[in-house]
Amino acid sequence: MKIITYEQFPDCVKEIREAVFVKEQGFRDEFDETDAAAVHIVMFDDAGTPVGTCRVFWDAERASYILGRLAVVKERRGEQLGSAILREAERYVQKMGQAQLALHAQCTASGFYEKLGYVAFGEVAPEQGCPHVWMKKAV
């Protein structure tokens, strides 16, 4: 496995997110202006195939880096790839001199983040009809 951090929005990220969030989960508004400002972390398998991704960006309003759009292709789930991508995002935030990472998790995925040290805060709110909760972790 290899992880690469991109300063721009690579095509492979679009393909993964389209497969996971649009086709599997039915989200319509998957791509936005944040994609141009974010760094994109991509995991590749040993054959060079992209298998997972997330984006990380600074949010001045929250005074925190935000992790978003963490996705692993369906056929590779259950292999701890999401955890590895998340750890890489945490390393990126540390490298940028920050001590906290926040995310807006689908409530169905909040247990995954809790196991990795994230704590929920604020109210549960829908995002495109799917309940989400803010979570954060000191990194």
KAKAWO-V862691 format. One record per residue. N is the residue number from 1. SS is DSSP state (helix for helix, strand for strand, loop for the rest). OMEGA is omega in radians with two decimals (none if undefined). Layout:
n->N ss->SS omega->OMEGA
n->N ss->SS omega->OMEGA
This chain:
n->1 ss->loop omega->3.12
n->2 ss->strand omega->3.11
n->3 ss->strand omega->3.11
n->4 ss->strand omega->3.06
n->5 ss->strand omega->-3.11
n->6 ss->strand omega->3.07
n->7 ss->loop omega->3.11
n->8 ss->loop omega->-3.07
n->9 ss->loop omega->-3.10
n->10 ss->loop omega->-3.13
n->11 ss->helix omega->-3.09
n->12 ss->helix omega->3.09
n->13 ss->helix omega->3.13
n->14 ss->helix omega->-3.12
n->15 ss->helix omega->-3.14
n->16 ss->helix omega->-3.09
n->17 ss->helix omega->3.08
n->18 ss->helix omega->3.14
n->19 ss->helix omega->-3.05
n->20 ss->helix omega->-2.99
n->21 ss->helix omega->-3.10
n->22 ss->helix omega->-3.05
n->23 ss->helix omega->-3.12
n->24 ss->helix omega->-2.97
n->25 ss->loop omega->3.04
n->26 ss->loop omega->3.07
n->27 ss->loop omega->-3.13
n->28 ss->loop omega->-3.06
n->29 ss->loop omega->-3.03
n->30 ss->loop omega->-3.04
n->31 ss->loop omega->-3.08
n->32 ss->loop omega->-3.10
n->33 ss->loop omega->3.11
n->34 ss->helix omega->3.14
n->35 ss->helix omega->-3.13
n->36 ss->helix omega->-3.09
n->37 ss->helix omega->-3.05
n->38 ss->loop omega->2.87
n->39 ss->strand omega->-3.09
n->40 ss->strand omega->-3.14
n->41 ss->strand omega->-3.08
n->42 ss->strand omega->3.05
n->43 ss->strand omega->3.11
n->44 ss->strand omega->3.06
n->45 ss->loop omega->-3.07
n->46 ss->loop omega->3.10
n->47 ss->loop omega->3.14
n->48 ss->loop omega->3.13
n->49 ss->loop omega->3.09
n->50 ss->strand omega->-3.06
n->51 ss->strand omega->3.14
n->52 ss->strand omega->-3.09
n->53 ss->strand omega->2.90
n->54 ss->strand omega->3.03
n->55 ss->strand omega->3.13
n->56 ss->strand omega->-3.13
n->57 ss->strand omega->3.09
n->58 ss->strand omega->3.08
n->59 ss->strand omega->-3.09
n->60 ss->loop omega->-3.14
n->61 ss->loop omega->3.13
n->62 ss->loop omega->-3.09
n->63 ss->loop omega->-3.08
n->64 ss->strand omega->2.91
n->65 ss->strand omega->-3.13
n->66 ss->strand omega->3.02
n->67 ss->strand omega->3.12
n->68 ss->strand omega->3.00
n->69 ss->strand omega->3.05
n->70 ss->strand omega->-3.08
n->71 ss->strand omega->3.03
n->72 ss->strand omega->-3.13
n->73 ss->loop omega->-2.98
n->74 ss->helix omega->-3.06
n->75 ss->helix omega->3.14
n->76 ss->helix omega->3.12
n->77 ss->loop omega->-3.14
n->78 ss->loop omega->-3.13
n->79 ss->loop omega->3.14
n->80 ss->loop omega->-3.12
n->81 ss->helix omega->3.10
n->82 ss->helix omega->3.11
n->83 ss->helix omega->-3.14
n->84 ss->helix omega->3.11
n->85 ss->helix omega->3.12
n->86 ss->helix omega->3.10
n->87 ss->helix omega->3.10
n->88 ss->helix omega->3.08
n->89 ss->helix omega->3.10
n->90 ss->helix omega->3.09
n->91 ss->helix omega->3.11
n->92 ss->helix omega->-3.13
n->93 ss->helix omega->3.09
n->94 ss->helix omega->3.14
n->95 ss->helix omega->3.12
n->96 ss->loop omega->3.07
n->97 ss->loop omega->-3.14
n->98 ss->loop omega->-3.03
n->99 ss->loop omega->-3.12
n->100 ss->strand omega->3.03
n->101 ss->strand omega->3.12
n->102 ss->strand omega->3.10
n->103 ss->strand omega->3.12
n->104 ss->strand omega->-2.98
n->105 ss->strand omega->2.90
n->106 ss->strand omega->-3.09
n->107 ss->helix omega->3.12
n->108 ss->helix omega->3.13
n->109 ss->helix omega->-3.06
n->110 ss->helix omega->3.10
n->111 ss->helix omega->3.07
n->112 ss->helix omega->-3.12
n->113 ss->helix omega->3.11
n->114 ss->helix omega->3.12
n->115 ss->helix omega->-3.13
n->116 ss->loop omega->3.01
n->117 ss->loop omega->3.14
n->118 ss->loop omega->-3.09
n->119 ss->strand omega->3.13
n->120 ss->strand omega->3.02
n->121 ss->strand omega->3.13
n->122 ss->strand omega->-3.08
n->123 ss->strand omega->2.98
n->124 ss->strand omega->-3.13
n->125 ss->strand omega->-3.14
n->126 ss->strand omega->2.99
n->127 ss->strand omega->-3.03
n->128 ss->loop omega->3.08
n->129 ss->loop omega->-3.12
n->130 ss->strand omega->3.14
n->131 ss->strand omega->3.11
n->132 ss->strand omega->3.06
n->133 ss->strand omega->3.06
n->134 ss->strand omega->3.12
n->135 ss->strand omega->3.13
n->136 ss->strand omega->3.12
n->137 ss->strand omega->2.96
n->138 ss->strand omega->-3.08
n->139 ss->loop omega->none
